[in-house]
């Protein structure tokens, strides 16, 4: 448990409308969590905020299912890592004007 010197502020963003599940569209708290916020201790407030973050992520994934599909395909793709025994590739800069060292001081 972390020592708290200051009270945890409300996550309210002043968009006080509920969705079909009863979560606030602004902060994603339930009605009960909003109503009891001033009476909660700091540990419980932190847990509520973590739950709100999870709810926000789930809502975002529900709105954008394509992002979930892309995330599912990424682990299957095998990216071949170069061997440490291979000779390193030489990097050449084609345009010296692209380098701007005017801000650097020695």
Secondary structure, DSSP 8 states (H G I E B T S, - for coil): ----SS-------S---B-TTS-BTTT---HHHHHHGGGS-HHHHHHHHHHHHHHHHHHHHHH-HHHHHHHHHHTTS------TTS-------S-GGG---TT---
